[in-house]
Amino acid sequence: MTRGAPVEDINEDNLTIKKPKKSAAGVEAVLVALERGIAQAGVVRTARSLLRLNQRDGTDCPGCAWPESQGHRKSAEFCENGAKAVAEEATLRTVTPEFWAKHSIAELAEKTEYWLGNQGRITHPVVIRPGDTHYSQISWDDAFELIGESIRATVPERTVFYTSGRTANEAAFMYQLFARSIGTNNLPDCSNMCHESSGSALNPTIGIGKGTVSLEDIHQAELIFVIGQNPGTNHPRMLSALAECKDNGGKVVAVNPLPEAGLFNFKDPQTASGVLGKGTNLADEFLQIKVGADLALFQALGHLLLEEEERVPGSVVDHEFVAANTDGIDAYRAARKTIDWGETETATGLSRLEIAKVAQMMVKSKATIICWALGLTQQPHSVNTLKEIINLLLLQGNFGKPGAGACPVRGHSNVQGDRTMGVWEKPKEWMLDALDKEFGITSPREHGLDAVDTVEAFENDEVDVFMSMGGNFALACPDTVALEGAMQRVGLTVSVSTKPNRSHVMHGRTSLILPTLGRTDTDDKHPGGRQVLSVEDSMSVVRTTQGRLKPVSEHLLAEPVIVARMARATLGDDHSVNWKGMAEDYDVIRDHIARVLPGFEDFNKRLKTKNGFVLPNPPRDTRSFATDIGRARFTVSPLEYLTPPAGHLILQTMRSHDQYNTTFYGLDDRYRGISGGRRVILINKDDAIDMGFADGAMVDVISTFQGSERRADKFRLVAYPTPRGCVAAYFPEANALMHRELVARESNTPGYKAMAVRFVAHEEKVA
């Protein structure tokens, strides 16, 4: 039976703490997934959506970007959090014009993202203008006319086009084409805040900004590193792949500051052992490293591998591969010749013996994959850290052979596809040339604003029109308080959304919310009937996605249609781009893509094949590296790790198990034993004692960066097995502590895993 939207908001007084769990998934995950689906969408819609999820000719999960098997697929090809994501989208709860009339902006500003997102799907386009206290309904025609007028009234560099990873390939291609037709490369996206560091490290070293492995490689690997990530919550289907690797004799090393349940034991609810037995023990070794110390670890591993090679020539280094394909080995060997073990142990919190044991596992492995996520990408030295990973892989020739390679685990479905489609503030010249030739436009060549640049532009009053294709920019970005204030000074904000979120409340002087179809919705309002979209997963596989659920409102438009109508309202129907034709038939979009983007030749034909198709990947396919020198690069970086000021600890942000990015499905982080609330700081009990606080104390958190402070009040300290000197808090509650200038060098990614914080006792204010 469905349940209505929650009336009550989060009450942090309801916070409960239990012991963390030691295994992930299991029968409980199935029961939670079904309960959430039925509560939101009912039995029939839940069954129809879940049974088609991640199936051939089905719907690609709107959650993470983990790939599907090219062979046999299970009837239930989804995880608990994927089911929650579908439940949120398939919900029968609706946000109608009556909702907006009932709730003023002042009232909604006091609500949490949990309350806002759980109200349901938005049914009509709405607008709020200067002086209004409530959103009100607006026609689609009037909404597009307002957008066109606003863009034409300013200059291109004062318009910004933000993109969420959930946007499908066709809509993303049209979106970037629209921005460049106007004359701007201001195309920030969620990649800027997560894996931008990965691309910044991979492109100059191996010539491609993507991972170099397939799902089958994961199954075949002899050794897999899982570093700086929590797959049990953020990409649970990865656990099945790791379990298959273990079944095939492979080993897993987990490296993470927190001992997450999904790193240790996986109870596959689709197997007898997962339901009745003890599950699969995943991590053969767990290195509980300090936050920000991975570079020191990888340099130590490099030292030990080369030391072993010197002791037993030919036992470690793939000399043939290195000589034929790489540059810089001599400088790397010289840099790793010596090591200060005292400093390395201080930096990492690990012993020399622990590191040496893992190094021997690498020596024995003939096929190693190194996986990583945001735990490595959101620190000042992130790019150098990731380059050290590439050094280790190059040393043993772990490219272009089964079971080996680099694997940045992307978080959001199609975030990689959006970048492939050209959603990037730093476009390549060849792509702009191809766009200009295909469409008869003149694309701008000057690089645009990324996400952090956009935050600064807001603060400097340099944005007149801000467009958001999905996502929740106000809540996802750093420096929350300053950003929200600045966003409210923008002339026009436009949100293409499925549900209410914080960015709708912290809106520009004029604001539009345009409701769109979701992945699970049928898209059939076209002259040629039902349309199909495409996505790209974490391992470069392009496949179809199509919904089959009846939309909750007849007033929803598909994203390609919304982009086309914005473009027509702005540029006119006599523009050289046939926007109307693309909106009516998505095959037309794909034919354009096929002529613009390498690897998409015969796009429409290949998309119809059983498993879609795999994009070219030179390091994986041919052991070739398209860097500026035509070879892969070894690099040398100085030793660097995070050292907080006296009296401070290093804070990292994290998601709860009931959360995906800025969406809160519920309030139960059950693997960590935390439920009912979110304003917590996980802290080593000895650090709490040293700072004069007891477990459960209420504190205000103060961050320090270059003499500037940020503050977030009323968090509860929770004793937890974190490394000494390291604490953790949920994203986005801790975003207010993030100074926007604390970023990863080269990639400009926010340093969400690098905040120096201290605590003061919280005192309730007397009214």
C-alpha positions in Angstrom: 0.0 0.0 0.0 1.3 3.4 -0.9 2.0 6.0 1.8 1.6 9.8 1.5 4.4 12.2 1.7 5.9 12.7 5.2 4.4 15.5 7.2 7.1 15.6 9.8 10.7 16.6 9.0 13.9 15.3 10.4 14.1 15.5 14.2 17.7 15.0 15.3 16.5 14.2 18.8 15.3 10.9 17.3 18.9 9.9 16.5 19.8 6.3 17.6 23.2 4.6 17.5 23.8 0.9 17.3 26.8 -1.2 16.5 28.0 -1.1 12.9 27.1 -4.2 10.8 29.8 -6.5 9.5 28.2 -7.6 6.2 26.3 -5.9 3.4 23.2 -6.7 1.4 21.4 -10.0 2.4 17.7 -10.5 2.8 17.2 -7.3 4.7 18.3 -5.3 1.6 15.6 -7.0 -0.4 12.9 -6.3 2.1 13.9 -2.7 2.5 13.9 -2.2 -1.3 10.4 -3.7 -1.7 9.0 -1.8 1.2 10.3 1.6 -0.1 9.0 0.8 -3.6 5.5 -0.2 -2.5 5.2 2.7 -0.1 6.0 5.2 -2.9 4.6 3.6 -6.1 2.4 0.6 -5.1 2.8 -3.1 -6.0 2.1 -2.9 -9.7 4.3 0.1 -10.6 7.1 -1.3 -8.4 7.0 -4.7 -10.0 6.9 -3.2 -13.6 9.8 -0.9 -13.0 12.1 -3.2 -11.1 11.7 -6.2 -13.4 12.8 -4.1 -16.3 15.6 -2.4 -14.5 19.0 -2.9 -16.1 17.6 -5.5 -18.5 18.1 -5.5 -22.3 15.6 -3.2 -23.8 14.7 -2.0 -20.3 15.5 1.0 -18.1 19.0 1.9 -17.1 19.1 2.4 -13.3 19.0 6.1 -12.5 21.4 5.5 -9.6 25.0 4.5 -10.1 26.9 3.8 -13.4 28.1 0.3 -12.6 27.8 -1.8 -15.8 25.7 -4.8 -16.7 27.0 -8.2 -17.8 27.3 -8.7 -21.5 26.2 -12.3 -21.0 23.6 -13.7 -18.7 21.6 -11.3 -16.6 19.7 -12.1 -13.4 16.0 -11.5 -13.3 16.6 -9.0 -10.5 19.5 -7.0 -11.9 19.5 -4.2 -9.4 20.6 -3.4 -5.8 18.8 -2.0 -2.8 19.8 1.6 -3.6 18.9 1.2 -7.2 15.4 0.1 -6.1 15.2 3.1 -3.9 16.1 5.4 -6.8 13.4 3.9 -8.9 10.9 4.1 -6.1 11.5 7.9 -5.8 11.0 8.3 -9.5 8.0 5.9 -9.9 6.3 7.4 -6.9 2.6 8.2 -7.1 3.1 11.2 -4.7 2.7 14.4 -6.7 3.6 18.1 -6.2 0.8 20.0 -7.8 0.2 23.8 -8.2 -1.9 23.4 -5.1 1.2 22.3 -3.2 3.1 25.5 -4.2 0.1 27.6 -3.3 0.0 26.1 0.1 3.7 26.3 1.0 5.5 29.7 0.8 9.2 29.9 0.0 9.8 31.1 3.5 8.3 27.9 4.8 10.0 25.6 2.3 13.4 27.2 3.2 13.1 25.8 6.6 12.6 22.2 5.3 15.4 19.7 4.9 16.2 18.0 1.6 14.7 14.8 3.0 11.3 16.5 3.4 11.4 18.3 0.1 12.4 15.3 -2.0 9.9 13.0 -0.4 6.9 15.2 -1.4 6.8 13.5 -4.9 6.9 14.3 -8.6 6.4 17.9 -9.8 3.4 17.9 -12.2 3.3 21.4 -13.8 5.8 24.1 -14.7 5.9 26.9 -12.1 7.4 30.3 -11.7 8.2 32.7 -9.0 8.9 36.4 -9.8 10.4 39.3 -7.8 8.1 40.1 -4.9 6.2 36.8 -5.0 6.1 34.6 -1.9 4.9 31.4 -3.7 5.6 29.6 -6.9 2.6 29.6 -9.3 1.7 27.7 -12.4 2.9 28.9 -15.8 2.3 27.6 -19.3 5.1 25.9 -21.1 4.9 28.5 -23.9 5.3 31.4 -21.4 8.1 29.6 -19.6 10.1 29.1 -22.8 9.4 32.7 -23.9 10.8 33.9 -20.5 13.9 31.9 -20.9 14.5 33.1 -24.4 14.0 36.7 -23.5 16.4 36.4 -20.5 19.2 34.8 -22.4 18.9 37.3 -25.3 19.0 40.2 -22.8 22.4 39.3 -21.5 25.8 38.3 -22.9 26.8 34.6 -23.4 29.5 34.7 -20.7 26.9 35.5 -18.1 24.9 32.4 -18.8 25.7 29.1 -17.2 24.4 25.6 -18.1 24.8 23.0 -15.3 24.2 19.3 -15.9 23.5 16.4 -13.6 24.9 13.0 -14.5 21.4 11.5 -14.9 20.8 13.3 -18.2 20.8 10.8 -21.1 23.3 11.1 -24.1 20.8 12.6 -26.5 19.7 15.4 -24.2 23.3 16.1 -23.1 24.4 16.5 -26.7 21.6 18.9 -27.4 22.2 20.8 -24.2 25.9 21.5 -25.0 25.0 22.3 -28.5 22.5 24.9 -27.2 25.1 26.5 -25.0 27.7 26.7 -27.7 25.1 28.0 -30.2 24.5 30.9 -27.8 28.3 31.4 -27.5 29.4 30.0 -24.2 31.4 27.1 -22.8 30.0 27.6 -19.3 29.1 24.0 -18.9 29.8 22.9 -15.3 28.6 19.4 -14.4 28.7 17.0 -11.5 32.0 15.5 -12.8 33.7 18.7 -11.7 32.8 17.7 -8.1 33.7 14.0 -8.2 36.0 12.4 -10.8 37.5 15.5 -12.5 40.7 14.6 -10.7 40.6 11.2 -12.4 40.5 12.7 -15.8 43.2 15.3 -14.9 45.5 12.4 -13.9 44.6 9.9 -16.6 44.7 12.1 -19.7 48.4 13.1 -19.5 49.6 9.7 -18.3 47.6 7.2 -20.4 45.9 9.4 -23.0 42.3 8.8 -22.0 40.2 10.2 -19.1 38.3 7.0 -18.5 38.9 3.6 -16.9 40.5 0.9 -18.9 38.7 -2.2 -17.8 35.5 -4.2 -18.5 33.2 -6.0 -16.1 34.7 -9.2 -17.3 38.2 -7.9 -16.3 36.9 -7.5 -12.8 35.9 -11.1 -12.7 39.2 -12.3 -14.1 41.6 -10.2 -12.0 44.1 -11.9 -9.8 44.2 -8.8 -7.5 41.8 -5.9 -7.1 42.4 -2.8 -5.0 39.2 -1.1 -3.7 40.4 2.3 -2.6 38.6 5.4 -1.1 35.1 4.0 -1.8 32.2 2.3 0.0 30.7 0.0 -2.6 28.2 -1.5 -0.2 26.3 1.8 -0.3 27.4 3.7 -3.3 27.6 1.0 -6.0 26.3 -2.3 -4.4 26.3 -4.3 -7.6 30.1 -4.0 -7.5 30.0 -6.4 -4.6 28.7 -9.2 -6.9 31.6 -8.6 -9.3 34.1 -8.7 -6.5 32.5 -11.9 -5.2 32.8 -13.5 -8.6 36.5 -12.4 -8.7 37.0 -14.2 -5.3 35.2 -17.3 -6.6 37.7 -17.3 -9.5 40.6 -17.3 -7.1 41.3 -13.5 -7.1 42.2 -11.5 -4.0 40.9 -8.1 -2.8 42.7 -5.4 -0.9 40.5 -2.7 0.6 42.1 0.7 1.5 39.8 3.1 3.3 39.7 5.3 6.5 36.4 3.7 7.6 35.8 0.0 8.0 32.7 -0.2 5.8 30.6 -3.3 5.9 30.6 -3.7 2.1 34.4 -4.0 2.1 34.3 -7.1 4.2 31.4 -9.5 3.7 28.7 -9.7 1.0 25.5 -11.6 1.4 24.1 -12.0 -2.1 20.3 -12.2 -1.6 20.1 -14.1 -5.0 22.2 -17.1 -3.7 21.5 -19.7 -1.1 24.8 -18.8 0.7 23.8 -15.2 0.8 20.4 -16.0 2.3 21.3 -18.9 4.6 25.0 -18.8 4.9 27.8 -16.5 5.9 28.1 -14.8 2.5 31.4 -14.1 0.8 34.3 -12.5 2.6 35.7 -9.9 0.2 38.7 -8.1 1.6 41.8 -10.4 2.0 43.6 -7.4 3.5 42.2 -4.1 4.9 44.5 -1.1 5.2 42.8 1.5 7.4 44.6 4.5 6.1 44.4 8.1 7.3 42.4 10.5 5.2 44.6 12.0 2.4 47.6 9.6 2.9 47.1 7.4 -0.2 49.9 9.1 -2.1 52.3 8.1 0.6 51.0 4.5 0.5 51.4 4.2 -3.3 54.9 5.6 -3.2 55.8 3.1 -0.5 54.4 0.3 -2.7 56.4 1.5 -5.7 59.5 1.5 -3.5 58.9 -2.1 -2.4 58.1 -3.3 -5.9 61.3 -1.9 -7.3 63.3 -3.2 -4.3 61.9 -6.7 -5.1 62.8 -6.3 -8.8 66.3 -5.4 -7.8 66.6 -8.4 -5.6 65.1 -10.8 -8.1 65.4 -9.3 -11.7 62.4 -9.9 -13.8 60.1 -10.7 -10.9 58.1 -7.5 -10.9 58.7 -5.1 -13.8 57.2 -5.9 -17.3 60.3 -4.7 -19.0 59.0 -5.4 -22.6 55.9 -3.4 -22.0 57.7 -0.5 -20.2 60.3 -0.2 -23.0 57.8 -0.3 -25.8 55.0 1.9 -24.3 56.2 4.2 -21.6 58.4 7.2 -20.9 60.0 8.3 -17.6 60.9 5.0 -15.9 64.4 6.1 -15.0 63.2 9.2 -13.1 60.5 7.2 -11.4 63.0 4.5 -10.4 65.4 7.1 -9.0 62.6 8.8 -7.0 61.4 5.6 -5.4 65.0 4.4 -4.7 64.8 5.5 -1.0 62.0 6.0 1.5 61.6 7.5 4.9 59.6 4.8 6.6 59.1 6.8 9.8 57.4 9.6 7.8 55.4 7.1 5.7 54.0 5.3 8.8 53.2 8.7 10.4 51.4 9.8 7.2 49.4 6.7 6.6 48.8 5.3 10.1 50.0 2.0 8.7 52.9 -0.1 9.7 55.8 -1.1 7.3 54.8 -4.7 7.8 51.2 -4.0 6.6 52.3 -2.2 3.5 55.0 -4.9 2.7 52.4 -7.6 2.9 50.3 -5.9 0.3 53.3 -5.2 -1.9 54.0 -9.0 -1.9 50.5 -9.6 -3.1 51.2 -7.2 -6.0 54.5 -9.0 -6.8 52.6 -12.3 -7.1 49.7 -10.9 -9.2 50.0 -11.1 -13.0 46.7 -9.1 -13.5 45.9 -6.3 -11.1 43.1 -3.7 -11.2 43.1 -0.6 -9.0 39.6 0.8 -8.4 39.0 4.2 -6.7 36.3 6.7 -6.1 35.9 10.1 -4.3 38.1 9.2 -1.3 41.0 9.8 -3.6 39.7 12.6 -5.9 38.7 15.3 -3.4 42.0 16.5 -1.8 44.6 19.2 -2.8 47.0 16.5 -4.0 44.5 14.2 -5.6 45.8 14.4 -9.1 49.3 13.4 -8.0 47.9 10.6 -5.9 46.1 9.1 -8.9 49.2 9.5 -11.1 51.0 7.3 -8.5 48.3 4.6 -9.2 49.1 4.8 -12.9 52.8 4.4 -12.0 52.1 1.1 -10.2 50.0 -0.2 -13.0 52.5 0.8 -15.7 55.3 -0.9 -13.8 53.8 -4.3 -14.1 52.2 -3.8 -17.5 48.7 -3.8 -16.2 47.1 -2.4 -19.3 45.6 -4.1 -22.3 45.4 -7.6 -20.9 42.6 -9.6 -19.2 42.0 -8.8 -15.6 44.1 -5.6 -15.4 43.8 -1.9 -15.6 42.7 1.4 -14.0 39.1 1.6 -12.8 37.7 5.0 -11.6 34.3 4.0 -10.3 31.9 6.6 -11.5 29.0 7.5 -9.1 26.1 8.8 -11.1 24.4 7.0 -14.0 25.6 8.6 -17.3 27.9 11.1 -15.7 30.6 9.6 -18.1 28.2 9.8 -21.0 27.5 13.5 -20.5 31.2 14.2 -20.7 31.6 12.1 -23.8 28.7 14.1 -25.4 30.7 17.3 -24.9 29.3 18.6 -21.6 32.7 20.1 -20.5 33.9 23.6 -19.9 37.2 22.8 -21.6 36.2 21.3 -24.9 38.8 19.9 -27.3 39.4 21.8 -30.5 38.6 18.8 -32.7 35.1 18.6 -31.2 34.3 22.2 -31.6 35.5 22.0 -35.3 33.2 18.9 -35.8 30.2 20.7 -34.2 30.8 23.8 -36.4 31.0 21.7 -39.5 27.9 19.6 -38.7 25.6 22.4 -37.6 26.9 25.5 -39.3 27.6 27.4 -36.1 30.7 29.0 -34.6 31.4 27.5 -31.2 33.3 29.7 -28.7 36.9 28.7 -28.1 37.5 30.3 -24.7 37.2 27.9 -21.8 34.1 28.3 -19.6 33.3 28.0 -15.9 33.4 24.7 -14.0 31.4 24.1 -10.9 33.7 25.8 -8.4 34.3 28.7 -10.9 30.5 29.1 -11.0 30.3 29.4 -7.2 32.8 32.2 -7.4 30.9 33.8 -10.3 27.7 33.7 -8.3 29.5 35.5 -5.4 30.9 38.1 -7.8 27.4 38.7 -9.3 28.6 37.6 -12.7 25.7 35.3 -13.6 22.4 36.5 -15.1 20.9 33.2 -16.2 21.6 29.9 -14.5 20.2 26.7 -16.1 20.3 23.4 -14.3 19.5 20.2 -16.2 18.8 18.0 -13.2 20.8 18.1 -10.1 20.8 20.2 -7.0 23.5 22.8 -7.4 22.8 24.7 -4.2 23.2 21.7 -2.0 26.0 19.9 -3.9 28.5 22.7 -4.0 30.9 24.0 -1.3 30.5 27.1 0.8 26.8 26.6 1.2 25.9 29.7 3.1 27.7 32.1 0.8 26.5 30.2 -2.3 22.8 30.3 -1.4 22.9 34.0 -0.7 24.6 34.6 -4.0 22.2 32.4 -6.0 19.3 34.5 -4.9 20.8 37.6 -6.6 20.8 35.9 -10.1 18.3 37.3 -12.6 16.8 33.9 -13.7 17.4 30.4 -12.4 15.8 27.5 -14.4 15.6 24.0 -13.0 14.7 21.0 -15.1 13.6 18.6 -12.3 11.5 15.7 -11.3 11.1 16.6 -7.6 11.5 19.6 -5.3 14.9 20.3 -4.0 16.9 22.9 -2.1 17.9 24.8 -5.3 14.3 25.6 -6.0 14.1 27.4 -2.6 17.4 29.2 -2.9 16.4 30.6 -6.3 17.1 33.6 -8.5 15.1 36.8 -8.5 12.9 35.0 -11.1 12.8 31.2 -11.0 11.3 28.5 -13.2 10.9 24.8 -12.4 10.3 22.7 -15.5 9.0 19.2 -14.7 10.5 16.4 -16.9 10.1 12.8 -17.6 12.2 10.4 -15.6 14.1 7.3 -16.8 11.1 5.0 -15.9 8.5 7.1 -17.7 7.2 6.3 -21.1 8.3 8.9 -23.7 5.7 8.6 -26.5 4.4 12.1 -27.3 6.2 12.2 -30.7 5.0 12.0 -34.3 6.8 8.7 -34.6 5.7 7.3 -31.3 7.8 6.0 -28.4 11.4 7.2 -28.2 14.5 5.5 -26.9 17.5 7.1 -25.2 21.0 5.9 -24.6 23.5 6.0 -21.7 27.2 5.2 -21.2 28.2 3.2 -18.1 31.4 3.3 -16.1 33.2 1.0 -18.5 32.4 2.7 -21.8 29.4 0.5 -22.8 26.7 2.5 -24.6 23.2 0.9 -24.4 19.5 1.9 -24.6 17.2 3.0 -21.8 13.5 3.3 -22.1 10.7 3.7 -19.5 7.4 2.0 -19.6 5.5 3.6 -16.7 2.6 6.0 -17.3 3.8 9.5 -16.2 2.1 10.9 -13.2 1.1 14.1 -15.1 0.3 14.8 -18.8 2.2 18.1 -18.4 5.7 16.6 -18.2 8.1 17.0 -21.1 11.1 14.9 -22.1 14.5 16.5 -21.6 15.3 16.6 -25.4 12.0 18.4 -26.0 12.7 20.9 -23.2 16.2 21.7 -24.6 14.8 22.0 -28.2 12.0 24.4 -27.1 14.4 26.5 -25.0 16.7 26.8 -28.0 13.9 27.7 -30.4 12.6 30.3 -28.0 16.1 31.8 -27.8 17.5 31.4 -31.2 14.4 31.3 -33.4 13.3 28.6 -35.9 15.4 30.0 -38.7 18.6 29.0 -36.8 20.9 26.6 -38.7 20.2 23.8 -36.1 16.9 21.8 -36.7 15.9 21.7 -33.0 12.4 20.6 -33.8 13.5 17.7 -35.9 15.7 16.4 -33.1 13.0 16.7 -30.5 10.5 14.8 -32.6 12.8 11.9 -33.5 15.8 11.0 -31.3 17.3 9.0 -34.2 18.0 12.4 -35.8 20.1 13.4 -32.7 22.0 10.1 -32.9 22.8 10.6 -36.6 24.3 14.0 -35.7 26.3 12.4 -32.9 27.6 9.7 -35.2 29.0 12.4 -37.5 30.5 14.5 -34.7 31.9 12.0 -32.2 34.5 9.3 -32.9 33.4 5.9 -31.8 29.7 6.6 -32.5 29.7 5.6 -36.2 26.4 3.9 -37.2 25.1 4.9 -33.8 21.5 4.1 -34.5 22.3 0.7 -36.0 24.7 -0.4 -33.3 22.5 0.8 -30.5 19.9 -1.7 -31.5 22.2 -4.7 -31.0 21.8 -7.0 -28.1 24.2 -5.4 -25.7 24.7 -2.0 -27.3 28.4 -1.3 -28.1 31.7 -0.5 -26.4 33.5 2.8 -27.2 37.1 2.6 -28.3 39.7 2.6 -25.5 43.3 2.5 -26.8 45.0 1.5 -23.5 42.6 -1.4 -23.1 42.1 -2.4 -26.8 45.6 -2.0 -28.3 48.0 -1.1 -25.5 48.4 2.3 -27.1 48.5 5.7 -25.3 47.3 8.8 -27.0 49.2 11.3 -24.9 51.1 14.3 -26.5 54.2 12.1 -26.8 52.3 8.9 -27.9 53.5 6.9 -24.9 52.3 6.4 -21.4 54.0 8.5 -18.7 55.6 7.6 -15.4 55.5 10.7 -13.2 57.3 11.8 -10.1 55.5 13.7 -7.3 56.7 14.9 -4.0 55.5 13.2 -0.8 52.4 15.0 0.4 49.7 14.2 3.0 47.2 16.1 5.1 48.5 17.7 8.3 45.9 19.7 10.3 46.8 22.6 12.5 47.2 22.0 16.2 43.9 21.2 17.9 42.2 20.2 14.6 41.3 17.0 12.9 40.8 16.1 9.2 37.2 15.8 8.2 35.9 13.8 5.2 32.4 13.8 3.9 30.4 10.7 3.1 27.0 9.5 2.1 24.6 7.5 4.3 23.1 4.2 3.1 19.7 5.9 2.7 21.1 8.5 0.3 22.3 9.1 -3.2 24.2 12.3 -3.7 21.9 15.0 -2.5 18.8 12.8 -2.4 17.7 11.3 0.9 15.6 8.2 0.6 15.3 7.8 4.3 17.1 8.2 7.6 18.6 4.7 8.2 22.4 4.4 7.7 22.1 0.8 9.0 25.5 -0.5 8.0 27.1 2.2 10.3 24.4 1.7 12.9 23.1 5.3 12.7 19.4 6.1 12.2 16.8 8.8 12.7 19.2 11.8 12.2 22.1 13.0 10.0 24.0 15.7 11.9 26.7 13.5 13.3 30.5 13.5 13.5 32.1 10.1 13.5 35.2 10.4 15.7 37.8 8.1 17.2 37.0 7.8 20.9 40.5 8.7 22.0 40.5 11.9 19.8 37.2 12.9 21.5 38.7 12.4 24.9 41.8 14.4 24.0 39.6 17.2 22.8 37.6 17.1 26.1 34.4 15.6 24.7 32.4 12.6 25.7 30.7 10.2 23.2 27.3 11.8 22.3 28.4 15.4 23.1 26.7 18.1 21.1 29.2 20.4 19.3 29.5 23.1 16.8 32.0 22.5 14.1 34.5 25.1 12.9 36.7 24.6 9.8 39.9 26.5 9.1 41.4 27.3 5.7 44.0 29.9 5.0 43.0 32.0 8.0 39.3 31.8 7.1 36.7 30.0 9.1 33.4 28.3 8.3 30.9 27.1 10.9 28.1 24.5 11.1 26.2 24.1 14.4 24.7 21.3 16.4 26.4 18.0 15.5 26.5 15.0 17.7 29.8 13.3 18.3 29.6 9.5 17.7 32.5 7.3 18.8 33.5 5.2 15.8 36.5 3.2 14.7 38.1 5.9 12.6 41.8 6.4 12.3 43.3 8.8 14.9 43.2 12.4 13.6 40.3 11.7 11.2 36.6 12.3 11.5 33.7 11.9 9.1 30.3 13.7 8.5 27.5 13.4 6.0 27.4 15.2 2.7 25.8 17.8 2.2 25.3 18.8 5.9 29.1 19.4 6.1 29.3 21.4 2.9 28.8 24.6 4.9 32.3 24.0 6.3 33.9 23.8 2.8 35.8 26.9 1.7 35.4 27.1 -2.1 39.1 27.7 -2.5 40.0 24.4 -0.9 40.3 22.4 -4.1 42.3 19.8 -5.9 45.1 21.4 -7.8 44.8 20.9 -11.6 41.2 19.6 -11.5 39.6 22.3 -9.3 37.5 19.6 -7.5 36.2 20.6 -4.1 38.3 19.2 -1.2 35.5 17.4 0.6 38.0 14.9 2.0 40.5 17.5 3.3 38.8 19.9 5.8 40.6 20.8 9.0 38.1 21.2 11.8 37.8 21.7 15.5 34.8 21.6 17.9 33.3 23.8 20.5 30.5 22.8 22.9 27.1 23.6 21.5 25.0 25.9 23.5 21.2 26.3 22.8 20.3 29.8 22.1 17.7 31.4 24.3 14.7 32.7 22.4 
